[in-house]
């Protein structure tokens, strides 16, 4: 199945093509792949993050489906 994955801000350096940037990349994934599987395979740091699937918050155990768009952000801070 194909899924679009976008990594934002400091996480963009973990893009598998090494080009950085927040533009989504299309991934071919096995059925049953979870967000946690993607986080592990990309080597993202084990720290808080904000995760959306199709524009809605999603837990790490969410099983991705064909055509979904996954966006991962580092935590947002500020005043």
DSSP file (Angstrom, degrees, kcal/mol; ACC not computed):
  #  RESIDUE AA STRUCTURE BP1 BP2  ACC     N-H-->O    O-->H-N    N-H-->O    O-->H-N    TCO  KAPPA ALPHA  PHI   PSI    X-CA   Y-CA   Z-CA
    1    1 A X              0   0    0      0, 0.0    28,-3.2     0, 0.0     2,-0.4   0.000 360.0 360.0 360.0 154.3    0.0    0.0    0.0
    2    2 A X  E     +A   28   0A   0     26,-0.2    65,-3.2    24,-0.0     2,-0.3  -0.886 360.0 176.0-109.4 135.1    1.1    3.6   -0.6
    3    3 A X  E     -A   27   0A   0     24,-2.3    24,-3.2    -2,-0.4     2,-0.4  -0.990  26.9-129.4-135.6 141.0    1.1    6.2    2.2
    4    4 A X  E     -Ab  26  69A   0     64,-2.4    66,-3.4    -2,-0.3     2,-0.4  -0.794  26.0-168.9 -90.0 131.9    2.3    9.9    2.1
    5    5 A X  E     -Ab  25  70A   0     20,-3.0    20,-2.8    -2,-0.4     2,-0.4  -0.987   6.2-175.4-126.7 128.2    4.6   10.7    5.0
    6    6 A X  E     - b   0  71A   0     64,-2.8    66,-2.4    -2,-0.4     2,-0.4  -0.982   6.8-163.1-123.1 132.7    5.7   14.3    5.9
    7    7 A X  E     - b   0  72A   0     -2,-0.4     2,-0.3    14,-0.4    66,-0.2  -0.955  16.5-153.4-114.6 133.2    8.2   15.1    8.6
    8    8 A X    >   -     0   0    0     64,-2.4     3,-2.0    -2,-0.4    66,-0.3  -0.719  43.9 -20.8-114.1 157.8    8.3   18.7    9.9
    9    9 A X  G >  S+     0   0    0      1,-0.3     3,-1.7    -2,-0.3     4,-0.3  -0.198 130.1   0.2  53.0-129.4   10.8   21.1   11.5
   10   10 A X  G >  S+     0   0    0      1,-0.3     3,-0.7     2,-0.2    -1,-0.3   0.702 130.3  63.1 -65.3 -18.4   13.8   19.4   13.1
   11   11 A X  G X  S+     0   0    0     -3,-2.0     3,-2.2     1,-0.2    -1,-0.3   0.668  79.7  83.4 -78.7 -15.5   12.4   15.9   12.1
   12   12 A X  G X  S+     0   0    0     -3,-1.7     3,-1.7     1,-0.3     8,-0.3   0.763  76.3  70.2 -62.0 -23.3   12.7   16.7    8.4
   13   13 A X  G <  S+     0   0    0     -3,-0.7    -1,-0.3    -4,-0.3    -2,-0.1   0.635  87.4  67.3 -68.7 -10.6   16.4   15.7    8.5
   14   14 A X  G <   +     0   0    0     -3,-2.2    -1,-0.3    -4,-0.1    -2,-0.2   0.364  67.6 130.7 -89.8   4.9   15.2   12.1    9.0
   15   15 A X    X   -     0   0    0     -3,-1.7     3,-1.9     1,-0.2     5,-0.2  -0.369  64.6-129.7 -56.7 134.7   13.7   11.9    5.5
   16   16 A X  T 3  S+     0   0    0      1,-0.3    -1,-0.2     2,-0.1    -3,-0.0   0.730 105.6  58.6 -65.2 -21.2   15.0    8.7    3.9
   17   17 A X  T 3  S-     0   0    0      3,-0.1    -1,-0.3     1,-0.0    -2,-0.1   0.507 105.4-128.6 -85.7  -1.9   16.2   10.5    0.8
   18   18 A X  S <  S+     0   0    0     -3,-1.9    -2,-0.1    -6,-0.1    -1,-0.0   0.519  79.9 110.7  73.8   4.9   18.4   12.7    2.9
   19   19 A X        -     0   0    0      1,-0.2    -6,-0.1     2,-0.1    -1,-0.1   0.592  61.4-156.4 -90.3 -10.7   17.0   15.9    1.3
   20   20 A X        +     0   0    0     -8,-0.3    -1,-0.2    -5,-0.2     3,-0.2  -0.179  38.9 117.9  65.0-164.1   15.2   17.2    4.3
   21   21 A X  S    S-     0   0    0    -12,-0.2   -14,-0.4     1,-0.1    -1,-0.1   0.140  72.7 -97.8  81.4 157.1   12.3   19.6    3.9
   22   22 A X  S    S+     0   0    0    -16,-0.1    -1,-0.1     2,-0.1     3,-0.1   0.436  75.6 126.3 -93.9   1.2    8.7   19.0    4.8
   23   23 A X        -     0   0    0     -3,-0.2   -16,-0.3     1,-0.1   -18,-0.1  -0.355  68.3-108.0 -59.5 135.0    7.4   17.9    1.5
   24   24 A X        -     0   0    0    -18,-0.1     2,-0.4   -20,-0.1   -18,-0.3  -0.322  29.5-150.6 -66.2 147.5    5.6   14.6    1.8
   25   25 A X  E     -A    5   0A   0    -20,-2.8   -20,-3.0    -3,-0.1     2,-0.5  -0.919  15.7-122.5-115.2 144.7    7.2   11.5    0.4
   26   26 A X  E     -A    4   0A   0     -2,-0.4     2,-0.4   -22,-0.2   -22,-0.2  -0.764  29.8-167.3 -89.8 129.4    5.3    8.5   -0.8
   27   27 A X  E     -A    3   0A   0    -24,-3.2   -24,-2.3    -2,-0.5     2,-0.6  -0.906  19.8-138.9-116.0 142.6    6.2    5.2    0.9
   28   28 A X  E     -A    2   0A   0     -2,-0.4     2,-0.3   -26,-0.2   -26,-0.2  -0.915  36.4-179.6 -96.5 117.7    5.3    1.7   -0.1
   29   29 A X        -     0   0    0    -28,-3.2     2,-0.2    -2,-0.6     3,-0.1  -0.841  29.3-108.6-122.5 154.9    4.3   -0.1    3.2
   30   30 A X    >   -     0   0    0     -2,-0.3     3,-1.6     1,-0.1    -1,-0.0  -0.507  48.5 -92.2 -75.1 148.7    3.2   -3.6    4.1
   31   31 A X  T 3  S+     0   0    0      1,-0.2    -1,-0.1    -2,-0.2    34,-0.1  -0.342 114.0  32.6 -56.6 141.0   -0.4   -4.0    5.2
   32   32 A X  T 3  S+     0   0    0     32,-0.5    -1,-0.2     1,-0.3     2,-0.2   0.463  80.0 152.1  88.8   1.5   -0.7   -3.7    9.0
   33   33 A X    <   -     0   0    0     -3,-1.6    31,-2.9    31,-0.2    -1,-0.3  -0.468  29.2-154.9 -67.4 133.7    2.1   -1.1    9.3
   34   34 A X  B  >  -E   63   0B   0     29,-0.3     4,-1.7    -2,-0.2    29,-0.2  -0.590  29.5-108.9-103.4 168.1    1.6    1.2   12.3
   35   35 A X  H  > S+     0   0    0     27,-1.5     4,-2.7    25,-0.3     5,-0.2   0.901 121.5  57.2 -60.0 -41.1    2.8    4.7   13.0
   36   36 A X  H  > S+     0   0    0     24,-2.6     4,-2.3     1,-0.2    -1,-0.2   0.882 103.2  54.0 -58.6 -38.5    5.2    3.2   15.6
   37   37 A X  H  > S+     0   0    0     23,-0.3     4,-2.6     2,-0.2    -1,-0.2   0.909 109.9  47.1 -61.5 -42.0    6.7    1.0   12.9
   38   38 A X  H  X S+     0   0    0     -4,-1.7     4,-2.3     2,-0.2    -2,-0.2   0.929 110.2  52.1 -65.3 -46.1    7.3    4.1   10.8
   39   39 A X  H  X>S+     0   0    0     -4,-2.7     5,-1.9     1,-0.2     4,-0.6   0.914 113.8  44.6 -57.0 -44.5    8.9    6.0   13.7
   40   40 A X  H ><5S+     0   0    0     -4,-2.3     3,-0.9    -5,-0.2    -1,-0.2   0.929 112.4  50.3 -65.7 -46.8   11.2    3.1   14.4
   41   41 A X  H 3<5S+     0   0    0     -4,-2.6    -2,-0.2     1,-0.3    -1,-0.2   0.820 111.8  48.2 -66.4 -30.4   12.1    2.6   10.7
   42   42 A X  H 3<5S-     0   0    0     -4,-2.3    -1,-0.3    -5,-0.2    -2,-0.2   0.591 108.3-125.3 -83.6 -10.5   13.0    6.2   10.2
   43   43 A X  T <<5 +     0   0    0     -3,-0.9    -3,-0.2    -4,-0.6    -2,-0.1   0.813  42.3 177.4  71.6  30.4   15.1    6.4   13.3
   44   44 A X      < -     0   0    0     -5,-1.9    -1,-0.2    -6,-0.2   -33,-0.0  -0.385  37.9 -95.1 -66.0 145.4   13.2    9.3   14.8
   45   45 A X        -     0   0    0      1,-0.1     2,-1.8     3,-0.1    -1,-0.1  -0.244  33.2-112.5 -61.1 148.5   14.3   10.3   18.3
   46   46 A X  S    S+     0   0    0     -3,-0.1     2,-0.3     3,-0.0    -1,-0.1  -0.605  78.1 109.3 -83.6  81.9   12.5    8.9   21.2
   47   47 A X  S    S-     0   0    0     -2,-1.8    -3,-0.0     1,-0.0     0, 0.0  -0.924  78.3 -64.1-147.4 167.5   10.9   12.1   22.4
   48   48 A X        +     0   0    0     -2,-0.3    27,-0.7    26,-0.0     2,-0.3  -0.214  58.6 169.4 -57.1 148.1    7.5   13.7   22.4
   49   49 A X  E     -C   74   0A   0     25,-0.2     2,-0.5    -3,-0.0    25,-0.2  -0.972  34.6-121.1-154.1 163.1    6.0   14.4   19.0
   50   50 A X  E     -C   73   0A   0     23,-2.8    23,-3.0    -2,-0.3     2,-0.4  -0.956  30.8-167.0-112.4 127.7    2.7   15.4   17.5
   51   51 A X  E     -C   72   0A   0     -2,-0.5     7,-1.8    21,-0.2     2,-0.4  -0.955   7.8-178.4-124.0 132.4    1.2   12.9   15.0
   52   52 A X  E     -CD  71  57A   0     19,-2.7    19,-2.7    -2,-0.4     2,-0.5  -0.974  12.1-164.0-126.2 142.0   -1.6   13.5   12.5
   53   53 A X  E >  S-CD  70  56A   0      3,-2.9     3,-1.4    -2,-0.4    17,-0.2  -0.990  86.4 -14.9-122.0 120.7   -3.2   11.1   10.0
   54   54 A X  T 3  S-     0   0    0     15,-3.0    16,-0.1    -2,-0.5    -1,-0.1   0.865 132.0 -51.8  53.9  38.8   -5.3   12.8    7.4
   55   55 A X  T 3  S+     0   0    0     14,-0.4     2,-0.4     1,-0.2    -1,-0.3   0.538 118.5 103.5  80.8   7.5   -5.2   16.0    9.5
   56   56 A X  E <  S-D   53   0A   0     -3,-1.4    -3,-2.9     1,-0.0    -1,-0.2  -0.955  80.3 -98.2-124.4 143.0   -6.4   14.4   12.7
   57   57 A X  E     -D   52   0A   0     -2,-0.4     2,-0.3    -5,-0.2    -5,-0.2  -0.239  45.8-173.3 -53.7 142.1   -4.5   13.4   15.8
   58   58 A X        -     0   0    0     -7,-1.8    -7,-0.2     4,-0.0     2,-0.1  -0.999  20.7-122.1-142.6 143.0   -3.5    9.7   15.8
   59   59 A X    >   -     0   0    0     -2,-0.3     3,-1.9     1,-0.1   -24,-0.3  -0.393  32.7-108.1 -79.2 161.8   -1.9    7.4   18.3
   60   60 A X  T 3  S+     0   0    0      1,-0.3   -24,-2.6   -25,-0.1   -25,-0.3   0.725 117.3  60.6 -62.2 -22.0    1.4    5.5   17.6
   61   61 A X  T 3  S+     0   0    0    -26,-0.2    -1,-0.3   -27,-0.1     2,-0.2   0.378  74.2 126.6 -89.3   6.8   -0.6    2.2   17.4
   62   62 A X    <   -     0   0    0     -3,-1.9   -27,-1.5     1,-0.1     2,-0.6  -0.458  59.8-133.8 -63.9 128.8   -2.8    3.5   14.5
   63   63 A X  B     -E   34   0B   0    -29,-0.2   -29,-0.3    -2,-0.2   -30,-0.1  -0.770  23.1-130.2 -86.9 122.5   -2.6    1.0   11.6
   64   64 A X        -     0   0    0    -31,-2.9   -32,-0.5    -2,-0.6     2,-0.3  -0.385  21.2-156.4 -75.4 151.1   -2.1    2.9    8.4
   65   65 A X    >   -     0   0    0    -34,-0.1     3,-2.1    -2,-0.1    -1,-0.0  -0.854  35.0 -70.3-125.3 159.9   -4.2    2.4    5.3
   66   66 A X  T 3  S+     0   0    0     -2,-0.3   -63,-0.2     1,-0.3    -1,-0.1  -0.182 116.7  11.6 -48.1 130.4   -3.8    2.9    1.6
   67   67 A X  T 3  S+     0   0    0    -65,-3.2    -1,-0.3     1,-0.2   -64,-0.2   0.404  90.1 139.8  83.0  -2.1   -3.8    6.6    0.6
   68   68 A X    <   -     0   0    0     -3,-2.1   -64,-2.4   -66,-0.3     2,-0.5  -0.320  46.2-136.2 -73.4 160.1   -3.5    8.0    4.1
   69   69 A X  E     -b    4   0A   0    -66,-0.2   -15,-3.0   -64,-0.0     2,-0.5  -0.974  15.7-163.0-120.7 118.3   -1.2   11.0    4.8
   70   70 A X  E     -bC   5  53A   0    -66,-3.4   -64,-2.8    -2,-0.5     2,-0.4  -0.865   6.3-174.3-102.4 130.0    0.9   10.8    8.0
   71   71 A X  E     -bC   6  52A   0    -19,-2.7   -19,-2.7    -2,-0.5     2,-0.5  -0.994   2.7-168.4-126.3 130.7    2.5   14.0    9.4
   72   72 A X  E     -bC   7  51A   0    -66,-2.4   -64,-2.4    -2,-0.4     2,-0.3  -0.979   7.0-179.6-124.6 127.5    4.9   14.1   12.3
   73   73 A X  E     - C   0  50A   0    -23,-3.0   -23,-2.8    -2,-0.5   -64,-0.1  -0.901  29.0-117.7-120.8 147.9    5.9   17.2   14.1
   74   74 A X  E     - C   0  49A   0     -2,-0.3   -25,-0.2   -66,-0.3   -26,-0.0  -0.400  58.9 -72.3 -71.1 165.9    8.3   17.8   17.0
   75   75 A X        -     0   0    0    -27,-0.7     2,-0.4    -2,-0.1    -1,-0.2  -0.278  50.0-128.7 -61.3 147.4    6.6   19.3   20.1
   76   76 A X        +     0   0    0     -3,-0.1     2,-0.3     2,-0.0    -1,-0.1  -0.827  32.1 172.8-100.2 134.6    5.6   22.9   19.8
   77   77 A X        +     0   0    0     -2,-0.4     2,-0.3     2,-0.0     0, 0.0  -0.927  15.6 108.5-135.5 160.4    6.6   25.3   22.5
   78   78 A X              0   0    0     -2,-0.3    -2,-0.0     1,-0.1     0, 0.0  -0.928 360.0 360.0 156.5-177.7    6.4   29.0   22.9
   79   79 A X              0   0    0     -2,-0.3    -1,-0.1     0, 0.0    -2,-0.0   0.417 360.0 360.0-115.0 360.0    4.8   31.9   24.7
